[in-house]
Amino acid sequence: MSFYIKAVEDGPIPPLTDRGYIVRNIYLPALSNPRAMDLSLHVALCLGMLALCLAMPPKEKQVRWCAKSKSEFSKCRDLVNTCKNKEITLSCVEKSSTDECLTAIQNDRADAICVDGGDVYKGSLQPYNLKPIMAENYGSHTEPDTCYYAVAVVKKSSTFTFDELRDKRSCHTGIGKTAGWNVIIGLLLEKQLLKWEGPDTESLEKAVSKFFKASCVPGAKEPKLCQQCAGKKEHKCARSNNEPYYNYAGAFKCLQDDKGDVAFVKHSTVPEELHKDYELLCPDNTRKPISDYKNCNLAKVPAHSVLARARDDKSKDIIAFLQEAQKTKECKLFSSQHGKDLLFKDTAVSLVPLPPTIDGFLFLGAVYYQEIHALKEGVKEDDLAAPSKVRWCTQSKAEKTKCDDWTTISGGSIECTEAATAEDCILQILKGDADAVTLDGGYMYTAGQCGLVPVMGEYYDLDDLTPCQRRSSQAKGVYYAVAIAKKGTKVSWKNLRGVKTCHTAVGRTAGWNIPVGLITNETNNCDFASYVGESCAPGSDVKSNLCKLCIGDPAKPLDSAKKCSPSASEAYHGYSGAFRCLVEKGDVCFAKHTTVFENTDGKNPAAWAKDLKSDDYELLCPDGSRAPINDFKRCNLAEVPAHSVVTLPGKRKPVVEILVNQQSLYGRKGFQKDIFQMFQSKDGKDLLFKDSTQCLLEISEKTTMQEFLGDKYYTAVTSLNKCSNTKSGLLSSCTFHSC
């Protein structure tokens, strides 16, 4: 039997030759049996189709950029010719506005556009579902700055102050834009200079049109807000470069042409040679030189960013094309002969890729995101009223069950939300979908970087309950991070290379930040996975060495999604889980000083723990020695802060008041502790709070997250997170920029 290859084009069934059927150069031997011949023909045709598919050239990668004006389209066509890329081609799609571009990208008729924060907000919502993937950098290549300042520019010859803006003529970059609309209108509302009762009474545009004498707000629908615009016919007041007074340069030209008394733009809009004729209007009713924008601005806000669809992988091609384009000298992304700020802002020096996990909410930040939302929806009375309940974020089914029990007897004070991980809870609180959660110090660090604050800390000292008897106390709970090993083994702190390690979860204090931070510092090696042997570190890449020991949910062994999950879905997650990992598979486990006591000598009835003896385990000391498990004050890796309840700064007071009340009812000494106990877990360990918690102590409102965690621990976590392979996606997103 021989095979020969030859292509077959579209047409009838290939001819039968004396050697067989010819299908894409594959000769299949002819068979005398009709059924066999029929089977042979089917096989031949299938092979032919497969071969044709394999021979097709790979689909050309293309990035379709959306231009929202003729001048932008002209610049885009210039970039097509000057920004050559061997693997990815650029093409241009012309639309008449940002909204049309957002729709085109949503419908897969375009791929990308660079927009300001107001449009990032709009694009992140339904129906668009777009996400920012790169940000403009206004700093330098070595010290990027992905923020800018929104400012109010006036002529030096004028004399009015910020509080005297009513009845002035105003020039804006565009409706819904950050510097030209969202920031200034939000500030006028905050200072109560502008009165608006919400969209049910009148539109925000109508309220603003009553405030200013006349305006140019490109994209506005209210006639008075378009009165000063200079566009011709259908282009008048267009939210694109077809309107001469659109965007930063346009708003400033509106001021220059004496069509306005004030222009709301960004700090770099006024050309340096004109600084002498203009100055900044400060919210404190002073004026300052244009160059003093850091001390006289309306807000520091996120940079413009490139938007793409969140649902597909096109963002990889967009980023790859733009990164390569920035290396090409002939490719002028940030300037153009066709006008100012076309496609990108002329003041940008580069485009910086964003963390893959970032979305519109995280890019803009919770505060600015909520401010834009308030401008769209108005501030409702319910938003101003003090919350009468706390929505508690749960991280597992067992936690949800306990929380539901709490809800039933709380008189409506507690409600429960569901999340898969601690970071999901942080995100829920940031987005206003939950109010509070108790976190380990490692996650508290992340929460602090994302803008949450500690409000009540767990207290564990059973020998001194005096602090629990006071509403506020200077005392705070602490515990010890320890390394635990089986008695009789040879492992020590000094010979951890290649050993099997068990961790509570990536990012947690005792189980990850402290031991990995110490090892990283001692070995000067960020690649912890290559230093130790197999591990279970929930939250790691499930394919990595750090998940090899994990077992997922023993009750659902076929559910691979549970394996190495940083939640109770992974049996080796948390303090008891890490200790179980040591019992069943590992050489050393990193947990807290009470972990052995809580899971041995009959304290834990679970099948894996019920027969364990505390005397069979020892602590590994940093000096290489070992110590009994009750010698944790001398032999530990670090003294670390207690777990704490976190929330948004604006919700601190109601969260504290409700928890103080609930603790008086269901705490260790609660009046109704026989009905429910906050600090006990029936169907698991450490649910909602650690079981060793004696009470919750209020944390002073002035205490920052860094102060609560302590400088030593805060610095250790900061240093650890400089290793990019240990930094979580949420932390990367929250710390991407400082505005």
Residue pairs with C-beta under 8 A, 6 or more apart in sequence:
1 29
2 19
2 27
2 29
3 26
3 27
3 28
4 19
4 22
4 25
4 26
4 27
5 24
5 25
5 26
6 22
6 24
6 25
6 26
6 27
7 24
7 25
7 52
7 55
8 14
8 22
8 23
8 24
8 48
13 21
13 41
13 45
14 21
14 22
14 23
14 44
14 48
15 21
15 22
16 30
17 27
17 30
18 30
19 27
19 29
19 30
20 27
20 28
20 29
20 30
20 40
21 27
21 28
21 30
21 40
21 41
21 44
23 44
23 45
23 47
23 48
23 51
24 47
24 48
24 51
24 52
24 55
25 51
26 44
26 47
26 48
26 51
28 40
28 43
28 44
28 47
29 40
30 37
30 40
31 37
31 40
60 89
61 87
61 88
61 89
61 317
62 88
62 89
62 90
62 91
62 111
62 317
63 88
63 89
63 90
63 91
63 111
63 112
63 314
63 317
63 318
63 321
64 91
64 92
64 93
64 109
64 110
64 111
64 112
65 76
65 79
65 90
65 91
65 92
65 93
65 110
65 111
65 112
65 113
65 343
66 93
66 95
66 101
66 104
66 105
66 110
66 111
66 112
66 113
67 73
67 75
67 76
67 92
67 93
67 94
67 95
67 101
67 343
68 95
68 96
68 97
68 98
68 100
68 101
68 113
68 240
68 241
69 96
69 240
69 241
69 242
69 342
70 94
70 241
70 242
71 241
71 336
71 338
71 339
71 342
72 94
72 240
72 241
72 338
72 342
72 343
73 92
73 94
74 336
74 338
75 336
75 338
75 339
75 342
75 343
76 90
76 92
76 343
77 92
78 332
78 336
78 337
78 338
79 90
79 325
79 331
79 332
79 333
79 343
80 89
80 90
80 91
80 92
82 328
82 330
82 331
82 332
83 90
83 321
83 324
83 325
83 328
83 330
83 331
83 333
84 328
85 321
85 324
85 325
87 320
88 317
88 320
88 321
88 324
90 321
93 101
93 104
93 109
93 110
95 101
95 104
95 110
96 238
96 240
96 242
97 219
97 238
97 239
97 240
98 113
98 115
98 119
98 239
98 240
99 122
99 239
101 110
101 113
102 113
102 119
102 122
102 123
102 128
102 130
102 307
103 128
104 110
105 111
105 112
105 113
105 123
105 128
105 130
105 307
105 308
105 309
106 127
106 128
106 129
106 130
106 309
108 309
111 308
111 309
111 314
111 317
111 318
112 306
112 307
112 308
112 314
112 318
113 306
113 307
114 136
114 304
114 305
114 306
114 307
114 343
114 344
115 123
115 304
115 305
115 307
116 173
116 177
116 178
116 179
116 304
117 178
117 182
117 301
117 302
117 304
117 305
117 364
117 368
117 372
118 176
118 177
118 178
118 181
118 182
118 372
119 176
119 177
119 307
120 132
120 302
120 305
120 307
120 360
120 363
120 364
121 360
121 364
121 369
121 372
121 373
122 128
122 176
123 130
123 307
123 360
124 130
124 131
124 359
124 360
124 361
125 360
129 309
129 310
129 311
130 307
130 308
130 309
130 310
130 360
131 307
131 308
131 309
131 310
131 315
131 358
131 359
131 360
132 305
132 306
132 307
132 354
132 358
132 359
132 360
132 363
133 305
133 306
133 307
133 308
133 315
133 318
133 319
133 353
133 354
134 305
134 306
134 318
134 319
134 322
134 351
134 352
134 353
134 354
135 146
135 302
135 303
135 304
135 305
135 306
135 351
135 352
135 354
135 363
135 736
135 737
136 146
136 303
136 304
136 305
136 344
136 345
136 348
136 350
136 351
136 352
137 144
137 145
137 146
137 303
137 348
137 349
137 350
137 351
137 352
138 145
138 146
138 147
138 148
138 268
138 303
138 345
138 347
138 348
138 349
139 145
139 146
139 349
140 349
141 349
141 350
144 350
144 352
145 303
145 737
146 302
146 303
146 352
146 736
146 737
146 739
147 300
147 301
147 302
147 303
147 737
147 738
147 739
148 179
148 266
148 267
148 268
148 300
148 301
148 303
148 739
149 266
149 267
149 293
149 294
149 297
149 298
149 299
149 300
149 301
150 178
150 179
150 183
150 184
150 264
150 265
150 266
150 267
150 297
150 298
150 299
150 300
150 301
151 179
151 264
151 265
151 266
151 267
151 269
151 280
151 281
151 293
151 296
151 297
151 298
152 162
152 184
152 262
152 263
152 264
152 280
152 281
152 298
153 252
153 255
153 262
153 263
153 264
153 265
153 269
153 270
153 278
153 279
153 280
153 281
153 290
154 160
154 255
154 261
154 262
154 263
154 278
154 279
154 280
154 281
154 287
155 255
155 261
155 277
155 278
156 276
156 277
156 278
156 279
158 261
160 168
160 261
161 281
161 285
161 286
161 287
162 281
162 282
162 283
162 284
162 285
163 191
163 193
163 285
165 188
165 193
165 211
165 212
165 262
165 281
166 193
166 211
166 212
167 211
167 212
167 213
168 212
168 213
168 260
168 261
168 262
169 212
169 213
169 214
169 215
169 228
169 259
169 260
169 261
169 262
170 212
170 214
170 215
170 216
170 217
170 260
170 261
170 262
170 263
170 264
171 215
171 216
171 228
171 245
171 251
171 252
171 254
171 255
171 259
171 260
171 262
171 263
171 264
172 180
172 181
172 184
172 215
172 216
172 217
172 218
172 251
172 263
172 264
173 179
173 180
173 181
173 218
173 246
173 247
173 248
173 250
173 251
173 264
173 265
174 180
174 181
174 217
174 218
174 219
174 239
174 246
174 247
175 181
175 205
175 217
175 218
175 219
175 220
175 225
175 239
176 182
176 219
178 301
178 302
179 248
179 264
179 265
179 266
179 298
179 301
180 217
180 248
180 251
180 264
180 265
181 217
181 264
182 368
182 371
182 372
182 375
183 264
183 298
183 299
183 301
184 264
184 298
185 194
185 204
185 208
185 375
186 371
186 374
186 375
187 283
187 298
187 299
188 194
188 211
189 196
189 374
189 375
191 283
193 211
194 207
194 208
194 211
195 207
196 202
196 204
196 207
196 378
197 378
198 377
198 378
198 379
198 380
199 377
199 378
200 378
203 222
204 375
204 378
205 217
205 220
205 221
205 222
205 225
206 222
208 215
208 217
208 222
208 225
209 215
209 222
209 223
209 224
209 225
212 224
212 225
214 224
214 227
214 228
215 224
215 225
215 226
215 227
215 228
215 260
216 225
216 226
216 227
216 228
216 229
216 230
216 237
216 245
216 251
216 254
216 259
216 260
217 225
217 226
217 237
218 226
218 229
218 237
218 238
218 239
218 240
218 243
218 245
218 246
218 247
218 250
219 237
219 238
219 239
220 226
220 237
225 237
226 236
226 237
228 245
228 254
228 259
228 260
229 236
229 237
229 243
229 244
229 245
229 254
230 236
230 243
230 244
230 245
230 254
230 257
230 259
231 237
231 238
231 242
231 243
231 244
231 245
235 242
235 243
236 243
237 243
238 246
239 246
240 246
241 247
241 250
241 339
241 342
243 250
244 250
244 253
245 251
245 253
245 254
245 259
247 340
247 341
248 265
248 266
248 269
248 340
248 341
248 345
249 269
249 339
249 340
249 341
251 263
251 264
251 265
251 269
252 263
252 265
252 269
252 270
254 260
254 263
255 261
255 262
255 263
255 278
262 281
263 269
264 298
266 347
267 290
267 293
267 297
268 347
270 278
270 290
275 289
275 290
275 291
278 290
279 287
279 288
279 289
279 290
280 287
280 288
280 289
280 290
280 292
280 293
280 296
280 297
281 287
281 296
282 288
282 295
282 296
282 297
283 298
286 296
287 296
288 295
288 296
299 368
300 738
300 739
301 368
301 739
302 363
302 364
302 365
302 368
302 737
302 739
303 348
303 737
304 344
304 345
304 348
305 354
305 363
306 318
306 322
306 351
308 314
308 315
308 318
309 315
310 359
319 353
322 333
322 351
323 351
323 353
325 331
325 333
326 333
326 350
326 351
333 343
333 344
333 348
333 351
334 344
334 345
334 346
334 347
334 348
334 349
335 346
336 342
336 343
336 346
340 346
344 351
354 363
354 733
354 736
355 729
355 732
355 733
355 736
356 729
357 729
357 730
357 732
357 733
358 732
358 733
358 736
359 733
360 369
361 369
361 430
361 431
362 430
362 730
362 733
362 734
362 736
363 733
363 736
364 372
365 451
365 739
366 430
366 431
366 450
366 451
366 648
367 451
370 432
386 653
386 654
387 435
387 651
387 654
388 412
388 413
388 654
389 412
389 413
389 414
389 415
389 658
390 413
390 414
390 415
390 435
390 436
390 654
390 655
390 658
390 659
391 415
391 416
391 417
391 433
391 434
391 435
391 436
392 403
392 406
392 414
392 415
392 416
392 417
392 434
392 435
392 436
392 437
392 688
393 416
393 417
393 418
393 419
393 424
393 425
393 428
393 429
393 434
393 436
393 437
394 400
394 402
394 403
394 416
394 417
394 418
394 419
394 688
395 419
395 420
395 421
395 422
395 424
395 425
395 437
395 567
395 568
396 567
396 568
396 569
396 684
396 687
397 568
398 568
398 681
398 683
398 684
398 687
399 568
399 684
399 687
399 688
400 416
400 418
401 683
402 681
402 682
402 683
402 687
402 688
403 414
403 416
403 688
404 416
405 676
406 414
406 416
406 662
406 666
406 676
406 678
406 688
407 414
407 415
407 416
409 666
409 672
409 675
409 676
410 662
413 658
413 661
413 662
414 658
414 662
417 428
417 433
417 434
419 425
419 427
419 428
419 434
420 565
420 567
420 569
421 539
421 565
421 566
421 567
422 437
422 439
422 440
422 443
422 507
422 566
423 443
423 446
423 507
423 566
423 728
423 729
423 730
425 434
425 437
425 439
426 437
426 439
426 443
426 446
426 447
426 450
426 452
426 646
426 730
427 730
428 434
429 435
429 436
429 437
429 447
429 452
429 646
429 647
429 648
430 450
430 451
430 452
430 648
435 647
435 648
435 651
435 655
436 455
436 645
436 646
436 647
436 651
436 655
436 659
437 645
437 646
438 458
438 643
438 644
438 645
438 646
438 688
438 689
438 690
439 447
439 643
439 644
439 645
439 646
440 504
440 508
440 509
440 510
440 643
441 508
441 509
441 513
441 640
441 641
441 642
441 643
441 644
441 709
441 713
441 717
442 507
442 508
442 509
442 512
442 513
442 717
443 507
443 508
444 454
444 641
444 643
444 644
444 646
444 705
444 708
444 709
445 513
445 705
445 709
445 714
445 717
445 731
446 507
446 728
446 730
446 731
446 734
447 646
447 705
448 454
448 704
448 705
448 706
448 709
449 731
449 734
449 735
450 730
450 731
450 734
451 648
451 649
451 734
452 646
452 647
452 648
452 705
453 646
453 647
453 648
453 649
453 652
453 704
453 705
454 644
454 645
454 646
454 699
454 703
454 705
454 708
455 644
455 645
455 646
455 647
455 652
455 655
455 656
455 659
455 698
455 699
456 644
456 645
456 655
456 656
456 659
456 696
456 697
456 698
456 699
457 476
457 477
457 641
457 642
457 643
457 644
457 645
457 696
457 697
457 699
457 708
458 477
458 642
458 643
458 644
458 689
458 690
458 693
458 696
459 467
459 468
459 475
459 476
459 477
459 642
459 693
459 694
459 695
459 696
459 697
460 477
460 478
460 479
460 594
460 642
460 690
460 692
460 693
460 694
461 467
461 477
461 694
462 694
465 694
465 695
466 475
467 473
467 475
467 695
467 697
468 668
468 669
468 694
468 695
468 697
471 660
471 698
472 697
472 698
472 700
473 697
473 698
475 697
476 641
476 642
476 697
476 699
476 708
477 641
477 642
477 643
477 693
477 697
478 639
478 640
478 641
478 642
479 510
479 592
479 593
479 594
479 639
479 640
479 642
480 510
480 592
480 593
480 632
480 633
480 636
480 637
480 638
480 639
480 640
481 509
481 510
481 514
481 515
481 590
481 591
481 592
481 593
481 636
481 637
481 638
481 639
481 640
482 510
482 590
482 591
482 592
482 593
482 595
482 619
482 620
482 632
482 635
482 636
482 637
483 493
483 515
483 588
483 589
483 590
483 619
483 620
483 637
484 579
484 582
484 588
484 589
484 590
484 591
484 595
484 596
484 617
484 618
484 619
484 620
484 629
485 491
485 582
485 587
485 588
485 589
485 617
485 618
485 619
485 620
485 626
486 582
486 587
486 616
486 617
486 618
487 615
487 616
487 617
487 618
489 587
491 499
491 587
491 588
491 620
492 620
492 624
492 625
492 626
493 620
493 621
493 622
493 623
493 624
494 624
496 519
496 531
496 532
496 588
497 531
497 532
498 532
498 533
499 532
499 533
499 587
499 588
500 532
500 533
500 534
500 535
500 549
500 585
500 586
500 587
500 588
501 532
501 533
501 535
501 536
501 537
501 586
501 587
501 588
501 589
501 590
502 535
502 536
502 549
502 572
502 578
502 579
502 581
502 582
502 585
502 586
502 588
502 589
502 590
503 511
503 512
503 515
503 535
503 536
503 537
503 538
503 578
503 589
503 590
504 510
504 511
504 512
504 538
504 573
504 574
504 575
504 577
504 578
504 590
504 591
505 511
505 512
505 537
505 538
505 539
505 566
505 573
505 574
506 512
506 537
506 538
506 539
506 540
506 546
506 566
506 726
506 728
507 513
507 539
507 566
507 728
507 731
509 640
509 641
509 713
510 575
510 590
510 591
510 592
510 637
510 640
511 537
511 575
511 578
511 590
511 591
512 537
512 590
513 713
513 716
513 717
513 720
514 590
514 637
514 638
514 640
514 713
514 716
515 590
515 637
516 528
516 720
516 726
517 716
517 717
517 719
517 720
518 622
518 637
518 638
519 528
519 531
520 526
520 528
520 719
520 720
520 723
521 719
523 531
525 531
526 723
526 724
526 725
526 726
527 725
528 546
528 726
529 535
529 540
529 544
529 545
529 546
529 725
530 545
532 545
533 545
533 587
534 545
534 548
534 549
535 545
535 546
535 547
535 548
535 549
535 586
536 546
536 547
536 548
536 549
536 550
536 551
536 564
536 570
536 572
536 578
536 581
536 585
536 586
537 546
537 547
537 564
538 547
538 550
538 564
538 565
538 566
538 567
538 570
538 572
538 573
538 577
539 564
539 565
539 566
539 728
540 546
540 547
540 564
541 547
542 550
542 560
542 563
542 564
546 564
547 563
547 564
549 572
549 581
549 585
549 586
550 563
550 564
550 570
550 572
550 581
551 563
551 570
551 571
551 572
552 559
552 560
552 562
552 563
552 564
552 565
552 569
552 570
552 571
553 559
553 562
553 569
553 570
553 571
554 571
556 562
561 569
562 569
562 570
563 570
564 570
565 573
566 573
567 573
568 574
568 684
570 577
571 577
571 580
572 578
572 580
572 581
574 685
574 686
575 591
575 592
575 595
575 598
575 685
575 686
576 595
576 598
576 599
576 604
576 609
576 685
576 686
578 589
578 590
578 591
578 595
579 589
579 591
579 595
579 596
579 599
580 599
580 608
580 609
581 589
582 588
582 589
583 608
583 609
583 612
584 608
588 620
589 595
590 637
593 629
593 632
593 636
594 692
596 614
596 617
596 629
597 603
597 614
597 629
598 604
598 685
598 691
598 692
599 609
599 612
600 609
600 612
600 613
600 614
600 616
600 617
601 612
601 613
601 614
602 610
603 609
604 610
604 612
604 685
614 629
617 629
618 626
618 627
618 628
618 629
619 626
619 627
619 628
619 629
619 631
619 632
619 635
619 636
620 626
620 635
621 627
621 634
621 635
622 637
625 635
626 635
627 634
627 635
638 712
638 713
638 716
640 710
640 713
641 708
641 709
641 710
641 713
643 689
643 690
643 693
644 699
644 708
645 655
645 659
645 696
647 655
652 701
656 698
659 696
660 696
660 698
662 678
663 670
663 678
663 695
663 696
664 670
664 671
665 671
665 672
665 673
666 672
666 673
666 675
666 676
666 677
666 678
667 673
667 677
667 678
667 679
667 695
667 696
668 677
668 679
668 694
668 695
670 677
670 678
678 688
678 689
678 693
679 689
679 690
679 691
679 692
679 693
679 694
680 691
681 687
681 688
681 691
685 691
689 696
699 708
705 714
706 714
709 717
720 726
721 727
721 731
